[in-house]
Every structure is written in structure tokens, then in C-alpha cells.
Amino acid sequence: MAKEISRKGFEVLARKSGLYPQEELLAVEKRNNSLQIGVPKEISLQERRVPLTPGAVALLTNNGHEILVESGAGKSANFNDNEYSDAGAKIVYSAKEAFEAQLVVKIEPPTKKEIEYLKPGKFIISALQIGQLDKAYFEALNDKKINAIGVELVEDKVGGMPIVRAMSEIAGISAIHIATELLNNLNKGKGIILGGITGVRPTKVVILGAGTVGEYAARAALGLGATIEIYDNQLYKLRRIKHALGQPVHTSTLDTVMLSESLMEADVVIGAIRAEKGRNRCIITEEMVMNMQKDAVIIDVTIDQGGCVETSEVTTHDDPTFRKFDVIHYCVPNIASRVSRTASTAVSNILTPMLLQAGEVGGIEEMIFTHSWFMKGVYTYKGGLTNMHIAKKFNLKYKELSLLMAARFQ
């Protein structure tokens, strides 16, 4: 009896002191349609973003998906391995392990070495950045029958391009911040403030392109008090941007004479005209640049697609500028990486609902064939190129994915 009382007393003591065995938490049930997603570390010196934040990983793992995150993948965006591990991700210590997942999600297009890591027939979601790729890239993907999806090609349900818009908003605002720095004396600029103060002529900013980059660059510049001129050949875009800004700004079609005269007085020029049908458009000629003011600033945001200024050359975050005809050129392809945490969160917030939806319909392949807006992002599928503009640019064979869909359901 004494022993029984002693045993019960020990049980009470154990409960109070936390020594008593606790109930084990149940693992999240893994469903048949769960995804295995690999997130490798970006190896490009230009790239600091990560496609999924720890918060997104927690949401995905709670829905039964398995996430493999390469150690250090989020470091440059200020997310550490512990945050990912606590969110439910499995931390792997080599790129090869991350690339062996059923689906790889990354920012930059895979390099030749990374393509070798991919398993035949698997899926990858990344940026396309066609201006920096060559024919061999697409041939390498097709040789391994990799199904590749370009995030900038994916549309939303109303025909917009959510990733492009988010990165364009960041690029537009950042372009004005960059111009502000390049105009000051510390960076051997003109020594002027971007904007305007009482009694001093305001800075003149010329923006090429009335899209999202142009809109957000204009918003930032107007907020500082600058004078704005916006050029675009699409009248509906010019009307839209005037309405969106809610302020009187000068707008014009791309009249060569008028643009040339405007550039001669410009302090800052933002090149934001996107490539059409895979082809970049050179709007500002070398002669126009020669006639610009000394120490004026050109920021060619579209340099990743070839640029819209004839004198533009690709630069890096470490060495972002060069001078030509005494005009400062900033031509970094990946402006959004300057604010990697904000950009990563924006990308993650767009990708996560897509991945959750893919899990609900039975996987990435089912997602492609049940959602036409997602299908538009596919550019290689089971050994064939499925994007007509890429096929024309690189003289490659092309097959229509919608026809494959019809054959699939017969």
C-alpha cells in the first residue's frame, strides 16, 4: 500500500515537473496530391531574392506539402535556416538535393550545371529572362524533358501578369531612389536634388513607357516635386497613367523630334518600355545620348530584355554605373534585388496560392491543363518548346500546348 501511494506521489511530482511523458504531436497528413518542392540557393551574384518566405513554407507544409530548402537559400533576403526549419521545411545541404525535388521553385533561370541536377520529366518554376538566355539553354531543358514555367509569363484570372507587375512596382520606385543618389555630389553627379524646392527649377524626369514601371516611377518622382514627361506609343496606356496618377503630367507618343528635344533638357531618363513579342525596342539612339546634358542620368530598367537605349550595357550591383558621352548610365538587370526582402515577400505571396491550388487539383501537371492562365507560363513541356515567340527568336521547333491538351483528354 505504501508502495502504491509512493508511486502515485511520484506521478503527481512528475506531472508538475514536466518529467511525465507528454502526448506526441501528430504529423501533418501527407496526401496523395501533395507536392515536393525544392528551393535551391541562388548562385547568381546579382540575385538576392528567394521565392518562398518562411511564412509561405509554414502554410504549404500545414497543407501537407514537403519543402526542401537548401541551407543559406534565404540568407541574402535576411531569412535564416532556423526560420525555415521552424516553419516545417527540411534543410538540405547541397544544391543537388534541392534540385532532385518533384518541383523546383527559384528566381533565376537554372544554369547549365543546375539543369544537370534536375531529374528528367520534373517541373521547374523560375524567371525566364529571355534577354540573357541562348538557344543552348532551351535545348538543354528539352533534352531532359524538363517542364519549365516562366513566372513572368503566368497570368492571373483577369489577364494580368502578377509577378511582372509586382517587380515592376518595385523597379519603378527604386529607379527614382537610384537616380536621387546618382545626381548628388558624392557620386560625382550634377549636385542637384531630385524634385523641387521653393525658388529653384524642379528636376526634369523623362519616362519612356506608360506601364507599371513608368507609373510607379512617376508616382515617386511627383512625390518629390519633379517635372514629369511620359512617352509611349499606346494612347490607352497614356490615358490610363494620367488617370492613375491623378495629376497633370505631360504625355506624348514616341515622336522622335519631340523626344530628342526633351532629352536635351532631361536630368533623369527612365527606360521602361518592355520588349514586345520577344524583341526589345531601341528608342533612344546614340546621337540622342550625345546631345544630353553632362552628368544627366539614364536608368535602363529594361536592360534584362536588351534595353531601350542604344548606349546601354549590362552592369552589376557591385559596379552599377558607367559613363558614355558624359552621361551616367545605370543598367543593372535586377533592380528588385536591391530590396530583396520586400521583393521575396512579393514573389512568395503570388506563388504560394498557385502552389496550394496545384496541390488541390492534383499536381503541377493538372494545374497546367485545368487553368489556362497558368498554362501560359509553360515554355518547355516533355521535350518540346511551347512558346511561339521563343521559338521564332531562336529558330527552334514549336508545338502548341493547347493541342496537346486536346489530345490528352481524348
Steps between C-alpha positions, in 0.01 A plus 500: 500500500782732589662417170176586311474837677866566425448418131200733474693772677782464247249532216367825643853630545592399146202682354585814693864492402440419134665155525186309419488384137297742287270416209686501170380753243352340193687556175320689225329244283668463162240479225529324169501832316760664724794673332868458569651844443872575486631852569870517402735783589544753220855499366485813285693787656219731393222306671408551864134397496348171613168375351339379824514669840486301828137609541415351160684180589295467820177537303608243240622244754181540703315401183699180466774607258868417548747786466875447455698820556871511426697638792558873455233542231334787685809658653534786250135591560560488879316171561710242687492120497344481847199699382445257213556197723254633760249554217517130413756492220770235472838669473728332245868573465560475126344646188472150356259393775278805446496451122396137531156604629185435298465877449781755524409862572764769457549857382774492233480261204702184571862497385643221287630326811166536678317352201724193538375462860134496390340159464355420155133583465481717813372858531672832563349842563739793460544827317561472125707816431520423129743785432772314691439150357616323187383214280707245695300573816171387347664203331644387836156514664340309213774234500400412858129549429477761775165676530593866551268782605603867476351700785486818292285321241240375748182704496234549763132434444440843347794489256753694706854385572529511880875431534587752230279761662640448850862517385416796276354693793821441694718588200309823433532630855861381530598672173416837651690417821802404288476816291490708818833352609663531158414869472679599820860619535612194698451289188652766270160598369355839410466592865125554484210366701245285322180697538450865564516761774363851517676739263702229316412339168379143562686200363374376162433126477423338163339158517480268200210261543159554660480155660539403864868599528421837345202553726684429825808695393271794421324468838832508685637790295180704530507445876841668504381793288666417168367595157389189310473416131375156395538351151330192361351400163188351659246778553285288729802456731561875504135565588511233770815634664368858506184374669698282743736782600218748550733788419571697181806352332627548146439191285588436138539229242856409405556786259873495422540878463305584815675227701843621384425854613366377833807287567728802451342659809453182707679446829380139530381253238322177601488234226195286573372377164464124512590271214214407269469143369846416626671793323645801680450849359780756479334837554787729601778508243867568561462842340224589745725405792784711357273806513394450864630717785827416670445281809139422407385155613358214292349201682417227248260279697439274198867403459411139590305487171771674299429858605335792322808729488763440233790582733384267778726217618421250776650595838494340845401601852869509595589726205165646393591804291714614211532824304456544130505849341515633859157349575472266801349162405349259754420167332463234770261226380368412843404819678254321731790314668602830660204449733512121514278446804216712361537340156515148648182559696325631189604196292411258779155653548425438132651151468357351819130509400596346162684215672214440741259493208726258312488266798122518511457407131750213513841642416680745272415311182129503586532868583636566150215325324217626721597869517573676170649804676763273661559311176617823336812486716616165359779534244644146487293186549610137469783570260341770288490880490148633553554876472470637146695823561798312647489254212517781244776684686729195516380319186375196692213261434179585681191307604171646618429395857124540462506235226680264735227571753235398248688177423546435873127489569400294198 
